[in-house]
């Protein structure tokens, strides 16, 4: 399953939520921002240094995100996707990304 397909699945599942939809202008941007927030929450939660509002936001999405990734055709940990996969489509220049998308087998 391609990185873009996973992004589209996550985005489609969460897009109706106003907080989620406000996280960015593109599916890639929204998913990356959400997973970033969840990663920060996971790391800071161990240190007990996060605000109540941030905890509420993270609790709101954590279960949904874990369920989405668990139910993919090939189960995947969201943290692995955030650290290893999504940077491949969000941290490279747009021209290279477009060439990659155009040359994927259909």
N, C-alpha and C positions, 0 to 999 in steps of 0.2 A: 504494500500500500504506500502510495507516495506521500510525501510530507504535505503537499498542497491538499490532498484528499483528506488527510487527518485534520488539517486546519479548517477545511470547509465543514466537516462533520461537527467539530467542536463549536464553530461559529453558528451553524444552523441550530444546534441544540440550545444555545444560550442567547441568541440575538434578541429574543423578545424581552429580555430583562433590561431595563433602562440603565442600570449601573454598568452592566456589561457593554451595552451598545455605545455608551459614552466613552469607552476606553480607547477608541481609535476610529480612524476612517476606513480602514481596510480589515478584512478578516485576519490577515497575518498580524497586523498591528494590535488588534484586540486580543487575539489569543496570546501573543507574546507578552503583552502587558498583564493580562490576567495570570498567566503562569508565573511571571516575575513576582507579582504580588503574593501568590501562594507560596513561592519559594522563600521569599523574605519572611512571610508569616511562619513557615515551618522552621526556619533558622532562628528567628527572634523569639518564637514561642518557647524554645528550649531555654532561653535566657530570661523569659518573662519581662521583656522590655517593649511590648507593643501596646498601642492604645486600644481602648474598648471598641471604638468604631472600626478600627482595622481588624480586630478579632471578629467582629460581627460580619464584615464583608468576607473575610476568609472562610469563616464557618459556612456562610451562605453558599459559596461556590465549591469548596473542597469536595464535598460528597458528590456533587454533580460531575465535576471534572474526573474524579476517580472512577465513577460509574461509566462515563463516556469512554475512557481509555481502557477500562476492563472489558467493555463490550465491543471493541473493535474486532474485526475479523482475526487479527493477530494481536492478542493482548499486549499492551505496552504501558510502561510506567510513565506518567506524565512528566516526572522530574527528568527522566532520561530524554524524553522528547524535547523538553525545554532546554536542556544543557547541550544536547548533541545534534538534534535535527532542525529545530526551528531557526537556529542561527544561519543555517545553510541558505534559507530563503529570505531572511530579514537583514542579514549583515553583509550581503554581497551586493555589488552594484546592480542596478536595475537592468542594464543591458545584458549582463551575463545571465541573470535570472530569466529574462525574456527568451534568450536563446535556448536555455535549458527547457523551459516550458514548451517551446515550439518543437523541440526535437525529442520529446518523450513519446514512446510508443503508445498508440491509441488502442 
